[in-house]
Amino acid sequence: MPLIGIPLSLDDRERWRPGRRYLYLDELYPRAVEKAGGLPVLLPAHGNPREWADRIDALLIPGGDDLLPPSPYPESVSFTPTPQAQLRFDRALLKASLEQNRPALGICYGAQLLALHHSGQLHHHIPSDLPDANDHQLPETEGRHPIQIEPESRLKEVVESETTSVNSLHQQAIANPGRGMKVSARAPDGVVEAIEAIDRPFVLGVQWHPERLPGAAGQGLIQALVSAARRG
C-alpha cells in the first residue's frame, strides 16, 4: 500500500483556543486517499522535510490559507496568510519530494505552491487582478463551473475528457505556471484551473478540490496519484 504524504495546516494565531497552536486537516483528504487504496501519512509542519520525502511514495499538498503578494493590495482586499513556519516546511517538502521524483498532486493552495516552486507567478486576488473574471468563490456544496482541458495533457488522460465541471473555492489563481510546467486546464473566463509538469510522469496542480468531488476529476484524480505512487 503506497504511502501518501499530506502536510498539515498550522494555526499559529490562536484562532481556536488561546495559548495553543494546532495542526489540522479536512478529513476528506485522508478518506479520499484511503478509498483510492493508499495509506495517508499526515505530516506536521516541523521536523526534517527531506526525511519525510525519503519515506513517502507520493505527496498530496492540500488546500490552505493565502499566499501573500510581494506588494500591497488595496485596504479593501483581505488575506488570511499561510503561517511562515508552515510555508517553509511545505516548500522544503515539495522541493525534496520532486528531487526524489515522487508523484505529486497540489490542490488549490498546493497548486499555487507548485507554480511558485517553478518560479511562476500568481494572481493574488482574482477580483483585483482580473476584474473581468467570473466569481471563483462559489457555494461549497453545489457551486460548479466548467473547465476546458488541454487535449495533450496528463490531466486529460486522467479525466478522459476535454471538458468537465469542478467546484471553486478560491480567490487566488496561477498567472504563470513556471519553468518546466504548463497549463492543462482553464475556466471559461481564462483563469488557470490546472497545471502539470512537462517532463515528469505525474506532477499535477488543480485549483479545484477533488477530495470533494465524485467522478474522474474528483476521486479519480486521487486514484491516479495513488496509482502513480504504486508504480514508483
Rosetta silent file (secondary structure, phi, psi, omega in degrees, C-alpha in Angstrom):
SEQUENCE: MPLIGIPLSLDDRERWRPGRRYLYLDELYPRAVEKAGGLPVLLPAHGNPREWADRIDALLIPGGDDLLPPSPYPESVSFTPTPQAQLRFDRALLKASLEQNRPALGICYGAQLLALHHSGQLHHHIPSDLPDANDHQLPETEGRHPIQIEPESRLKEVVESETTSVNSLHQQAIANPGRGMKVSARAPDGVVEAIEAIDRPFVLGVQWHPERLPGAAGQGLIQALVSAARRG
SCORE:     score description
SCORE:     0.000 S_00000001
   1 L     0.000  118.210 -176.834    0.000    0.000    0.000 S_00000001
   2 L   -67.876  144.467  179.899    1.688    3.258   -1.102 S_00000001
   3 E   -91.696  120.497 -178.326    2.310    5.947    1.500 S_00000001
   4 E  -108.270  109.038 -179.713    0.794    9.299    0.517 S_00000001
   5 E   -76.750  132.600  178.252    2.235   12.203    2.491 S_00000001
   6 E  -129.942  108.723  177.645   -0.174   15.048    3.308 S_00000001
   7 E   -68.419  142.165 -179.971    1.259   18.094    5.127 S_00000001
   8 L   -86.096  151.043  172.521   -0.957   19.537    7.840 S_00000001
   9 E   -80.585  154.997 -177.191   -2.028   23.153    8.061 S_00000001
  10 E  -117.358  129.081  169.324   -0.867   25.199   11.035 S_00000001
  11 E  -101.911  105.280  179.381   -2.951   27.529   13.182 S_00000001
  12 L  -110.571   14.127 -177.334   -0.429   29.828   14.860 S_00000001
  13 L  -113.886   16.673  176.329   -2.855   32.680   15.578 S_00000001
  14 L    55.617   40.969 -177.894   -4.763   31.058   18.451 S_00000001
  15 L   -71.251  -26.829 -175.190   -7.957   31.010   16.401 S_00000001
  16 L  -100.940  -38.220 -179.650   -9.385   28.019   18.261 S_00000001
  17 L  -154.304  129.980 -177.567   -8.061   28.334   21.814 S_00000001
  18 L   -56.812  137.272  175.493   -5.868   30.977   23.462 S_00000001
  19 L    81.267    5.388 -178.131   -2.279   29.912   24.062 S_00000001
  20 L  -127.177  145.104  173.716   -2.403   26.884   21.757 S_00000001
  21 L  -111.389  136.898 -175.774   -1.149   26.128   18.247 S_00000001
  22 E  -122.381  144.396  167.593   -2.974   23.471   16.246 S_00000001
  23 E  -103.455  136.154 -172.513   -2.165   21.272   13.271 S_00000001
  24 E  -150.186  163.275 -178.856   -5.266   20.411   11.248 S_00000001
  25 L  -162.355  137.432  171.040   -6.609   18.887    8.024 S_00000001
  26 L   -61.010  125.270 -175.179  -10.002   18.355    6.427 S_00000001
  27 L   -65.139  -13.147  178.852  -10.658   14.648    6.967 S_00000001
  28 H   -64.843  -27.935  178.581  -11.873   14.297    3.375 S_00000001
  29 H   -64.017  -57.623  179.432   -8.244   14.243    2.182 S_00000001
  30 H   -64.598  -31.483  177.077   -7.149   11.091    4.058 S_00000001
  31 H   -63.541  -41.663  179.218  -10.529    9.480    3.410 S_00000001
  32 H   -65.047  -39.325  178.270  -10.098   10.018   -0.348 S_00000001
  33 H   -65.056  -44.233  178.434   -6.570    8.559   -0.217 S_00000001
  34 H   -61.883  -42.360  179.096   -7.779    5.509    1.717 S_00000001
  35 H   -61.429  -31.520 -179.608  -10.629    4.996   -0.736 S_00000001
  36 L   -82.807   -2.732  177.797   -8.080    5.063   -3.563 S_00000001
  37 L    94.457   13.704  176.460   -6.018    2.323   -1.903 S_00000001
  38 L  -104.093  166.420  176.670   -3.293    4.484   -0.387 S_00000001
  39 E  -108.869  109.324 -179.115   -2.176    4.936    3.201 S_00000001
  40 E   -70.624  134.104  176.725   -2.335    8.624    4.220 S_00000001
  41 E  -119.000  111.635 -175.464    0.618    9.857    6.260 S_00000001
  42 E   -85.372  123.624 -170.188   -0.124   13.188    7.963 S_00000001
  43 E  -107.265  118.592  178.888    2.997   15.338    8.118 S_00000001
  44 L   -72.529  153.719 -176.181    3.411   18.010   10.841 S_00000001
  45 L   -81.028   50.682  173.360    4.883   21.363    9.865 S_00000001
  46 L  -159.274 -179.260 -175.742    8.180   20.702   11.621 S_00000001
  47 L    85.861 -167.340 -175.720   10.958   18.151   11.523 S_00000001
  48 L   -97.777  107.722 -178.320   13.132   17.352    8.523 S_00000001
  49 H   -59.757  -34.210 -179.150   11.183   17.579    5.244 S_00000001
  50 H   -65.758  -37.108  177.069   13.846   15.608    3.381 S_00000001
  51 H   -64.971  -39.340  175.477   13.491   12.673    5.770 S_00000001
  52 H   -63.014  -43.527 -179.490    9.738   12.700    5.204 S_00000001
  53 H   -62.000  -31.074  178.069   10.285   12.793    1.426 S_00000001
  54 H   -66.968  -27.551 -171.314   12.542    9.739    1.740 S_00000001
  55 H   -96.158  -27.058 -176.509    9.753    7.755    3.390 S_00000001
  56 L   -87.718  161.937  178.257    6.647    8.600    1.385 S_00000001
  57 L  -101.376  -17.841  177.663    5.743    7.283   -2.080 S_00000001
  58 E  -161.326  162.575 -177.492    3.820   10.384   -3.224 S_00000001
  59 E  -123.442  132.275  172.403    2.917   13.862   -1.998 S_00000001
  60 E  -120.368  112.883  176.883   -0.505   15.491   -1.787 S_00000001
  61 E   -97.240  115.325 -173.211   -0.407   19.181   -0.830 S_00000001
  62 L   -81.143  178.156  172.535   -3.927   20.166    0.249 S_00000001
  63 L   -64.073  161.438 -178.293   -5.753   23.467    0.153 S_00000001
  64 L  -163.563 -154.158 -179.246   -4.823   26.069    2.727 S_00000001
  65 L   -82.964 -171.501 -173.057   -4.621   29.756    3.503 S_00000001
  66 E   -83.060  150.510  169.551   -3.472   32.583    1.239 S_00000001
  67 L   -95.519  123.309 -171.312   -0.046   33.211   -0.222 S_00000001
  68 L   -74.769  143.388  179.533    0.774   36.864    0.377 S_00000001
  69 L   -73.233  157.105  179.222    1.574   39.170   -2.560 S_00000001
  70 L   -72.443  -20.105  178.726    5.009   40.784   -2.887 S_00000001
  71 L  -132.687  156.009 -173.702    3.471   44.280   -2.877 S_00000001
  72 L   -64.492  150.019  171.995    0.442   45.708   -1.033 S_00000001
  73 L  -105.037  169.522  176.574   -3.105   45.468   -2.338 S_00000001
  74 L   -55.549  151.810 -177.958   -5.891   47.984   -1.612 S_00000001
  75 L   -59.832  -22.977 -179.891   -7.061   48.045    2.012 S_00000001
  76 L   -72.231  -15.742 -179.642  -10.402   46.596    0.892 S_00000001
  77 L   -94.029  125.220 -179.484   -8.664   43.315   -0.033 S_00000001
  78 L  -113.823  146.733  177.938   -8.088   40.966    2.884 S_00000001
  79 L  -125.659  149.485  169.844   -5.857   37.898    3.077 S_00000001
  80 L  -109.003   95.028 -168.850   -5.615   35.014    5.505 S_00000001
  81 E   -70.211  140.804  170.938   -1.860   34.415    5.353 S_00000001
  82 L   -66.335  129.558  179.020   -0.324   30.972    5.450 S_00000001
  83 L   -55.988  141.051 -176.505    1.864   30.804    8.582 S_00000001
  84 H   -61.414  -36.964  179.202    5.546   31.217    7.743 S_00000001
  85 H   -63.365  -41.843  177.650    6.533   28.023    9.581 S_00000001
  86 H   -66.428  -43.334 -178.055    4.059   26.020    7.522 S_00000001
  87 H   -62.659  -42.449  177.613    5.108   27.705    4.286 S_00000001
  88 H   -61.033  -44.270 -179.841    8.799   26.962    4.916 S_00000001
  89 H   -64.629  -47.610 -177.919    8.008   23.334    5.655 S_00000001
  90 H   -61.917  -41.918  178.515    5.710   22.900    2.645 S_00000001
  91 H   -62.395  -45.286 -178.772    8.221   24.494    0.280 S_00000001
  92 H   -67.783  -38.452  178.749   11.054   22.304    1.552 S_00000001
  93 H   -65.226  -43.176  178.165    8.893   19.172    1.470 S_00000001
  94 H   -62.798  -45.782  179.456    7.815   19.858   -2.102 S_00000001
  95 H   -59.060  -47.453 -178.976   11.400   20.520   -3.193 S_00000001
  96 H   -65.492  -38.944 -179.699   12.681   17.327   -1.574 S_00000001
  97 H   -65.504  -42.102  178.795    9.821   15.242   -2.961 S_00000001
  98 H   -68.219  -35.956  176.383   10.388   16.464   -6.511 S_00000001
  99 H   -64.639  -27.187  176.676   14.116   15.836   -6.179 S_00000001
 100 L   -87.550    2.876 -178.420   13.187   12.263   -5.223 S_00000001
 101 L    59.430   35.799  175.660   10.947   12.068   -8.340 S_00000001
 102 L   -77.443  142.078  168.789    7.885   11.415   -6.201 S_00000001
 103 L   -60.179  145.889 -176.776    4.459   11.807   -7.823 S_00000001
 104 E  -144.154  140.666  175.199    2.806   14.985   -6.545 S_00000001
 105 E  -130.579  119.140  175.729   -0.660   16.499   -6.556 S_00000001
 106 E  -103.250  131.482 -177.506   -1.210   20.089   -5.417 S_00000001
 107 E  -116.169  122.090  178.052   -4.757   21.163   -4.575 S_00000001
 108 L    55.493 -106.062  173.289   -5.747   24.861   -4.548 S_00000001
 109 H   -50.959  -39.885 -179.510   -3.014   26.361   -2.299 S_00000001
 110 H   -63.895  -37.026  176.764   -0.939   23.301   -3.216 S_00000001
 111 H   -66.765  -41.521  179.139   -1.270   24.031   -6.944 S_00000001
 112 H   -65.093  -39.787  177.714   -0.221   27.639   -6.387 S_00000001
 113 H   -63.426  -37.400  178.061    2.767   26.500   -4.320 S_00000001
 114 H   -61.642  -42.372  177.523    3.739   24.166   -7.167 S_00000001
 115 H   -64.603  -45.377 -179.833    3.772   27.122   -9.584 S_00000001
 116 H   -62.836  -36.711  177.740    5.834   29.279   -7.209 S_00000001
 117 H   -58.826  -32.708 -179.624    8.337   26.449   -6.747 S_00000001
 118 L   -96.595   23.710  177.775    8.929   26.574  -10.500 S_00000001
 119 L    65.226   30.244  174.404    9.353   30.382  -10.464 S_00000001
 120 L   -83.321 -175.992  179.243    5.803   31.019  -11.635 S_00000001
 121 E  -131.229  160.643 -178.541    3.529   33.883  -10.573 S_00000001
 122 E  -118.310  156.323  157.038    0.102   34.208   -9.015 S_00000001
 123 E   -90.581  108.460 -172.779   -2.957   36.383   -9.254 S_00000001
 124 L   -77.637  -17.615  175.877   -3.152   37.041   -5.522 S_00000001
 125 L  -152.296  104.667 -172.394   -6.712   38.372   -5.664 S_00000001
 126 H   -56.069  -47.991 -178.728   -8.760   37.467   -8.719 S_00000001
 127 H   -58.784  -32.090  179.447  -11.307   40.322   -8.474 S_00000001
 128 H   -80.792  -44.531 -174.248   -8.474   42.883   -8.322 S_00000001
 129 H   -81.160  -30.745 -177.505   -6.090   41.327  -10.841 S_00000001
 130 L  -131.252   73.115 -173.190   -8.698   40.012  -13.288 S_00000001
 131 L   -62.553  -19.153  178.629  -11.742   42.288  -12.926 S_00000001
 132 L   -90.917   -1.347 -179.540  -13.480   40.680  -15.918 S_00000001
 133 L   -72.334  158.302  175.160  -13.182   37.167  -14.472 S_00000001
 134 L   -74.981  171.093  175.560  -16.166   35.256  -13.160 S_00000001
 135 L   -70.778  127.095  178.676  -16.725   34.564   -9.479 S_00000001
 136 L  -112.407    9.407  172.022  -14.444   31.729   -8.353 S_00000001
 137 E  -111.978   82.535 -174.465  -15.659   31.553   -4.756 S_00000001
 138 L   -93.520  163.193  176.709  -18.818   29.535   -5.328 S_00000001
 139 L   -52.919  135.817 -169.328  -21.078   27.845   -2.738 S_00000001
 140 L   -62.928  -37.493 -173.793  -19.150   24.931   -1.287 S_00000001
 141 L   -85.107  -46.561 -173.320  -21.714   22.190   -1.787 S_00000001
 142 L  -111.110   -9.131 -175.918  -23.396   22.927   -5.111 S_00000001
 143 L   -68.478  126.700 -179.726  -21.199   25.577   -6.801 S_00000001
 144 L  -143.072  152.590  167.731  -19.691   24.342  -10.082 S_00000001
 145 E  -144.759  156.062 -178.982  -18.262   25.787  -13.274 S_00000001
 146 E   -77.096  158.894  170.287  -16.966   24.112  -16.452 S_00000001
 147 E  -133.260  154.633  175.127  -13.311   23.790  -17.417 S_00000001
 148 E  -110.319  124.236 -176.070  -11.611   23.113  -20.727 S_00000001
 149 E  -101.943  136.922  178.534   -8.771   20.570  -20.558 S_00000001
 150 L   -64.795  133.728 -175.269   -5.851   20.574  -22.968 S_00000001
 151 L   -64.202  -35.695  179.432   -6.041   17.531  -25.256 S_00000001
 152 L   -99.223   73.936 -177.724   -2.315   16.697  -24.972 S_00000001
 153 L  -148.768  154.999  173.959   -2.059   16.564  -21.204 S_00000001
 154 H   -62.656  -37.393 -179.957   -1.724   14.139  -18.326 S_00000001
 155 H   -60.307  -41.453  178.822   -4.893   15.636  -16.867 S_00000001
 156 H   -63.681  -36.608  176.948   -6.845   14.685  -19.967 S_00000001
 157 H   -62.099  -37.553 -179.122   -5.555   11.112  -19.642 S_00000001
 158 H   -74.065  -48.597 -175.100   -6.872   11.010  -16.086 S_00000001
 159 H   -77.767  -25.284  179.863  -10.235   12.691  -16.691 S_00000001
 160 L    61.219   34.247  177.432  -10.683   11.043  -20.121 S_00000001
 161 L  -162.817  155.243  176.368  -12.463   14.135  -21.407 S_00000001
 162 L   -94.696   -2.299  176.005  -11.601   17.630  -22.595 S_00000001
 163 E  -140.606  147.468  172.938  -14.438   19.166  -20.575 S_00000001
 164 E  -164.274  175.637  176.886  -15.825   18.674  -17.089 S_00000001
 165 E  -115.838  141.338 -177.321  -17.313   20.658  -14.195 S_00000001
 166 E  -133.840  163.010  172.963  -15.479   21.388  -10.965 S_00000001
 167 L   -79.794  172.205 -172.528  -16.061   23.135   -7.659 S_00000001
 168 L  -157.032  113.502 -172.391  -14.446   26.506   -6.987 S_00000001
 169 E  -133.107   27.067 -167.737  -13.470   27.934   -3.590 S_00000001
 170 L  -124.942  148.701  172.231  -10.536   30.263   -4.281 S_00000001
 171 L  -107.014  -10.248  177.531   -9.715   33.965   -4.508 S_00000001
 172 L  -111.130  158.425 -178.384   -6.156   33.353   -5.761 S_00000001
 173 E  -154.349  166.382  179.949   -5.052   31.734   -9.030 S_00000001
 174 E   -84.414  128.084  175.936   -1.985   30.888  -11.081 S_00000001
 175 E   -93.738  -39.327 -179.759   -0.861   33.582  -13.529 S_00000001
 176 E  -139.951  124.831 -174.718    2.229   31.779  -14.856 S_00000001
 177 L   -72.699  -15.729  177.448    2.871   28.059  -14.197 S_00000001
 178 L    96.821  175.368 -177.926    6.651   28.478  -14.138 S_00000001
 179 L   -68.936  135.471  178.620    9.595   26.772  -15.785 S_00000001
 180 L    78.495    2.842  179.114    9.055   23.150  -16.725 S_00000001
 181 E  -119.384  158.921  176.090    5.303   23.453  -16.134 S_00000001
 182 E  -141.096  155.817  175.035    2.384   24.034  -18.486 S_00000001
 183 E   -75.874  130.938  179.387   -1.270   24.984  -18.197 S_00000001
 184 E  -117.940   -4.706  174.481   -3.503   21.936  -18.676 S_00000001
 185 E  -160.980  148.300  176.168   -6.965   23.421  -17.974 S_00000001
 186 E  -136.276  155.279  170.066   -8.739   26.774  -17.874 S_00000001
 187 L   -78.828  166.479  179.624  -12.119   28.103  -16.821 S_00000001
 188 L   -57.672  -26.924  179.190  -14.312   29.788  -19.471 S_00000001
 189 L   -85.388    3.112  179.118  -13.011   33.213  -18.354 S_00000001
 190 L    93.703   -8.467  179.359   -9.415   32.120  -18.962 S_00000001
 191 L   -63.951  133.209 -179.535   -8.441   31.624  -15.317 S_00000001
 192 E   -65.735  129.999  179.843   -5.940   28.774  -14.980 S_00000001
 193 E  -111.961  -18.248  179.602   -7.539   25.721  -13.374 S_00000001
 194 E  -157.580  145.963  173.772   -4.738   23.141  -13.666 S_00000001
 195 E  -132.427  161.972  177.511   -1.011   22.907  -14.342 S_00000001
 196 E  -155.256  158.392  178.065    1.328   19.969  -14.804 S_00000001
 197 E   -71.694  142.290 -179.294    4.995   19.161  -15.292 S_00000001
 198 L   -76.230  -37.677 -170.716    6.156   18.907  -18.883 S_00000001
 199 L  -120.599   22.344  176.187    8.801   16.204  -18.356 S_00000001
 200 L  -123.750  146.364 -174.435    7.605   14.273  -15.281 S_00000001
 201 L   -66.884  -35.053 -179.517    5.093   11.429  -15.317 S_00000001
 202 L  -151.770   86.265  169.563    2.793   12.713  -12.523 S_00000001
 203 E  -134.926  103.314 -173.927    3.197   16.219  -11.106 S_00000001
 204 E  -126.516  149.118  171.195   -0.160   17.998  -11.236 S_00000001
 205 E  -132.119  130.349 -179.850   -1.757   21.018   -9.631 S_00000001
 206 E  -125.807  142.329 -176.804   -5.503   21.670   -9.712 S_00000001
 207 L   -81.859  -20.643  179.039   -7.337   24.735   -8.488 S_00000001
 208 L   -87.289 -177.649 -176.473  -10.479   22.812   -7.525 S_00000001
 209 L  -114.969   91.730 -178.152  -10.960   20.362   -4.644 S_00000001
 210 H   -64.814  -24.735  179.412  -11.070   16.762   -5.941 S_00000001
 211 H   -66.230  -13.359 -179.865  -11.475   15.398   -2.411 S_00000001
 212 H  -108.218    8.383 -175.566  -14.963   16.946   -2.502 S_00000001
 213 L  -123.754  141.198  167.884  -15.934   15.700   -5.960 S_00000001
 214 L   -81.987  175.249  171.916  -17.086   12.361   -7.354 S_00000001
 215 L    84.136 -174.370 -171.768  -16.037   11.221  -10.800 S_00000001
 216 L   -67.135  -34.660  179.753  -12.817   11.367  -12.784 S_00000001
 217 L   -83.373   -4.526  179.582  -11.916   14.968  -11.877 S_00000001
 218 L  -111.419 -103.456  179.584  -12.577   14.231   -8.208 S_00000001
 219 H   -57.975  -31.013  178.702  -11.906   10.865   -6.611 S_00000001
 220 H   -61.912  -32.246  178.687  -10.459    9.709   -9.934 S_00000001
 221 H   -71.451  -38.943  175.023   -7.653   12.249   -9.605 S_00000001
 222 H   -64.241  -40.682  177.715   -6.770   10.968   -6.122 S_00000001
 223 H   -60.587  -40.589  179.421   -6.864    7.439   -7.534 S_00000001
 224 H   -63.900  -38.054  177.021   -4.436    8.478  -10.283 S_00000001
 225 H   -63.288  -46.770 -179.035   -1.996    9.851   -7.681 S_00000001
 226 H   -63.850  -39.749  178.201   -2.119    6.610   -5.677 S_00000001
 227 H   -64.198  -40.559  177.495   -1.669    4.549   -8.855 S_00000001
 228 H   -64.057  -38.302  177.544    1.351    6.656   -9.831 S_00000001
 229 H   -65.475  -37.320 -179.603    2.803    6.103   -6.342 S_00000001
 230 H   -67.564  -33.554  178.882    2.271    2.373   -6.672 S_00000001
 231 H   -71.839  -24.985  177.192    4.176    2.299   -9.976 S_00000001
 232 L    80.868    0.000    0.000    7.111    4.009   -8.253 S_00000001
